[in-house]
Amino acid sequence: MKSKQLEQIKNLLNIFEEKIINPKELTAIKVALISGKNKHPIEISIKENDGNYIYNMFFIGKSKLVNSEKFIETLINQISLYDGVEISFYERGGGKRIIADDRNVKITNIEALSTNSFTKETVNNTHLNQGVSEKRDYYIRIDEANELLKAIGILDEKNKVRNNTIRKYNQIDRFVELADPLLQEFIKRGETIKILDCACGKSYLSFVLNYYIKEKLGHPCEFLGLDWTESVISSSKELAAKLQYRNMNFIQCDLSQYAPLSFIPTICMSLHACDTATDLAIYTGIMCKAKAILCVPCCQKELLTSKYSIPALEKNILKHGLLKARFSDLMTDAMRVLVMEAFGYETTVIEYISPLDSPKNIMIKGRFTGKKNDSSEKEYKEIKKQFGCEIMLGKMLGM
């Protein structure tokens, strides 16, 4: 959602700030995030603790507890990832609803709910404990995509999510959710969506996105998976043939040597490519001039094993192995963002998934603008010179 509309939404929410802090007059707050034609509810319940109110926000299969002072900020952060939103504040006798998209923000009157939703259990605890919510409208639904989900090992023969694949299911569905706004944008342009899956492994994400774009959205698409391990490429080809997904191809190759030829990707993506493989994926996207790059990095050891030095941190953060490892991860991703910006990508870093599903829960999301960013290039070079930090992505692009 555009920043102008977000600011208008925030101003309207501030009108309700007093009622959010002390919600005794409210019978319910209902939120629906809008992506294209789809609405995705955030289920909200509230508890009182010694006069303070805690909001339980249940979304994408996880619960997040926030105090009343952080409720608006948390909600705005989530709204920013979507095309629109409906926020309903119900009171006894009536209420107000904020309706917003990239063009308009308005507030309307609504009728009261017949029951107090705060007194009801809104979450199925059995599913919540499994990590799968029957309340959430999954993009890849078990009842619709059971053949695909069985083929990639998510479901068992009884159409139940396997215990050892719950996290995988949540991860791939969340990736589809985050990709959906971009997909809708490209669909509106009427172009075939071409997706390049770098370090694709067994290509579960490509198969799921293929299903979503072709069968759910009804739009033409093509997929190309790249990986240097011959066995996973062979298994991906076999699975594509089994599912009769004829719009997919897989190539065994070294990403650093890949030449795009005739396949110019709309989206270049990578999910949990280890260490410098994420750099190779971003490099491939930049060299192919992909219109968007979506990467979720995995283990990152390059900076950790290098001899970079930040004197101000040597006696505290960097002397602890665990803290240095996490700091190195963040530094690596920050430098990746600077490189992408330098080469013309408007880039954001967002939370990909709950840490309960994966500790590697950062997504780097870039949209190609064609306008190089000299200040980002300068900043990258200053970090490299001052601290001795250098990542493979920068080396490969001559920065």
N, C-alpha and C positions, 0 to 999 in steps of 0.2 A: 504494500500500500504506500502511496506517496506521502512524503513528509508533511505536506500541507494538510492533508486530510487527517493524518495521525495527530497533528497538533490540535485540530478542531475537535477530534474525538476526546483528546486529553482534557481540553477545556470544558467539554460537556460533562465528562466524568468527574471533574473537580466540583461540579454542582452537587454531586451526590456524595462527596467526600465525607461529610458529617454523618450521613446515614450509613456509609460503609464502616466508619469507625465505631458507630453505635447503631447497629442495624435492628434495633428492637421494633421499628415500624415496618421493616421489610418482611414480607412473607417468602420471597424467593428472588434470586438473581439468576437469570438464564442467559447464556452466551452461545451464539452460533457463529463460528468462523466460516467464511465463504471463500471457496476456491472454484472458479468457474461457475458451474451450475450446482455444485455440491455444497452442502452445509455440514459442518463438523462441530457437534456440541462440546462445550466444556461443561462438565457437570460440577456444580458448585454446592457444597454444603458448608455449614458453619457451626462452630462450637465455641462456647464461652468458657473461659478459664480465669477465675478471679477478676471478673470485670473486663477482661481483655478478650477480643474476638479473633479466632483463628479460622481462616478460610481453607477448605480442602478443595483444590482444583484438580479434577480428574480428567485427563486428556491423553490421547495416544497410548492408552494402556498403562498409565502411571499416575500416581497421586503426588501432588505438590502442596505442601502446607506453607501458607504465607500469613503473616499478621496483617491486620487491617491497614496499617500504614503503608505496606508494600503491595497491597492488592492492585491498585491502579497501575503502578509501574510494571508489575508482573504481567498484567493483562495487556498493556500497551506493547510490551516486548513480543508477546505472542501474536497480537493483531498485525504487527508490522510484517509478518511473514505471509500474509494472506491478501486476497483481492478485496475482501469486504468483511463486514461484521454486523451482527444484530445483538444488541445488549438490552435486556429487559429487566427493569427494576419493578418488582411487584410489591404493592402495598395493599392493605385492607381497603377495599372500595375502589381500587384502580392502580394505575402505575404509569411509567414512562418507558418508551423504547427508543434507543439510539440506533439508527440504520445508516450505514456508511459504506461507500465504495470509493474508487479512485476519482469519481466525478462529484459526488454529493455526500454531504453529511446532514442528517436531519433528525429531529426528535418528535415523536408522536405520543398520543395518549393510548393506553391499552386498558382492557378490562382486568379486573382482579382474578386471580386464580381461585378456584373453589376450595382448594385445600392448601395447607401450609407445607410446602415442599421441604422445608428445613427439618421437618419432623419425620420425613420418610428416609428409608435406606435407599440411596440412589445407585449404589454400586453392588454388583453381584460378587460377594466375597470369594466364592469358589473360583470364579474366573480371575479375579484380581490376584489371588494367591498363585494361580498358574502363570500370571503375567499376560494373560489374554483376556480382554474385556468384551463381554457380549453387548455392552452398552455402546462401545465405540463402533462407528461405521467404518470398518477397515476398507481401504482402497482395494486390497486383494482379499475378497471375501471367501471364507472356507466353503460356503454353500454354492458359490459360483465357479471358483477356480480349483475345485477339488482334484481334477485330473492333473493339472499342472503342479499343484502343491504335493500331490503324491509322487509325481515323477521326480521332483527335486528333493524328496525325502522329508518334507515338512509334516505331512500327514501320514498316519498309519492306515491300515486297511479299513478301519472303522470311521474314517474321516475325523479323527481326533488329532490335535497337534501333539506331536511327540514331545515328551518332557525335555529331551536334549536339543530340541529345535525351537523352543519357545522364543529364545532370544534372537535367533536367526530370523524367525518370522516377523518379530517386532522391528528388527533392523531393516529388512528389505521393504516392509510396508511403509516405514517412516521415510526411507529414501524416496519411494514413489511419491509420498505426500509432499516432500520438499521439492521434488522435481516438477510436480504438477503445474504450478504457476507458469514455469517456463514452457512446458508442453502446451498449455492452453494458448500462450502467446504465439508460439510457432504454428499452431493449428489455425489460428485466426488469419495468419498470413497465407494459408493454403499450401504450404510446402511439405514435402515428404520429410519426416523426421529421421535423421541418420544419427545413430548413437555408436560411438567408439568406446568400447570397454577395455581399458588398459590394465594389464596384469589381471585378467578376467578370472583366473582360477577355473572353477567349475561353472562359472557364468550364471549362477542362480539369479543375480540381480538383472542381468540382461533378459533372461527368460521371463521374469516377472514383469519387467517394463514392456517387453514385447506384447505380452498378454494384455496389459493395461491399455497401451496405446491402440493396438489393433482391434481388440475385442470389446473393451469397455468404452473407449473413446471413438472407435470406428474410423481411425485415421491411418493412412499408409505410413509405414516405417521400415527402416533397414537397420541391421545390427552387424557390427564387426567386432569380434573379440580377439585380443592379442595377449599371448602369454609365451614365456620361453620354455615352459614345461610341456613336452610333447604329450604326456599322458592326459593332462587336463584338457588339452585341445581336442584330443581324440574322443574323450568322454563327452565333451560339449557337442561335438558333431553328431555323435550317436544319439544324444538326447534330443537334439533339434530334429533329427530324422524321425525319432519315435513320436514326437509331438506334432510332426508335420509343420514345423515352423520353417518354412522355406525362405524366409526373408532374413536368415541369419547365416553368417560366415565366420569362420575361426581360422586364425593364422598363427602358427608357431614361429616366433621371431624374438629378437632382442629389441626392446622398445627404443633403445638409443640408435638403432640402425633402421628403424621403420620409416619408409617414405609413403606419404599419403596417397599417391597416385590419383585415382579417380574418386576415391571415397573421401569426400570433404565433410567432416562431421558437423551436425547441428550441435550435439552435446558430446563432449569428451568427459568420461567419468572413470572413477576408480574408487573401489570400496576396500579399505583396509589393505592396501598395497604396502608391504613391509619396507621400512627403512627408506633407502633412496629410490625405491620403485615408485613412490609417490612423486618424487621429483621428475622421474622419467615420464610419468603419466601427464603431469602438468606441462613438461617440455613438449611432449607429443601434441597436446592440445594447442599450445601456442604456435608450434611449427605448422600445424594443420589449419590455423586460424579458425578454430572451433568457435561457434557463436556463444557457447557457454561451457564452463568447466566446473564439474562437481567432484570434489575429492574428499574422502574421509581417510586421513592418514592413520597408519598403524604404528608399530614400533619404530622409533627414530634414534639411531645410534650414531649417526655421522658426527654431529657436533659433540656428543658425549665422549667419544673416543678421540676427539681432536684436542689440540692444545690451546684452545681459545682461553682468554683471560679477561675477567672484569674485576679489577682490583677492589672496587668498592664492595663487592659481594664475596670475595674470596674467604673472608674470615667468618662469614655467617652462612648464607645460603649455599654457596658452592663447596663448602667443606663437608657437607652432608651428602652422601651418595644418592639417596632417594630424592632429596630436594634438587640436586644438580641434574638428575635425570629428567625430572619434570620441568625444570627451568629450560633445559636444553630442548625438550619437546616444544615448549612455547616459543622459544627463540627461533627454532627451525621453521615453525608455521608462520611466525611473524615475517621472517625473511622471504618465505615463499610468497606471501601476500604482496610484499614490496616488489618482487620480481614480476608477478602477474600484473600489478598496477603499472609498472614501468613499460610493459608491453601491450598496454591498452585495454586491460580488463578492470572493470569496476567490480571490486571484490569485497565480500563480507565474510565474516567468520561467525558461525552460528552453532548452537548446541544441536547435535545430530540425534542423539538418543539418550535415554536415561542411563546414568552410570551403572545401574543394576543390570542393564542389558549388555553394556560394553563400556569399559573404562576409556576406550578410544572413541570419544563421543564429540569430536569437533569436526564440523564440515566447513571446507573452504569453497565458497560459491562465487564464481566469477562470470560476468557478462561482458562480452567483447564490445568495446565502443569504437575501436580503431584510433583512439587518441592516446598516444604515448604520454606517460606521466614522468616528466623529467625530475620532479622533486622526489618521487619514490625511488627512482634510480640513484639519485644523489644520496638519499638516506641509506639505501642498501650499501653503497660503496663506503660511506662513512662508518657504518657498523663493522663492515668487513675490515677496514683499515684500523679502526680504533681498538677492536677487541680480538682481532685475528679470527673472526667468524666467517666461514665460507661454506656454502652448501652446493651440492652437485648441480642443482637447477641453475644457479648463477654461473657456475663454471661452464656448463654446456652452452649457455647463451652469451658467454663472453663478457660477463659483468664483473 
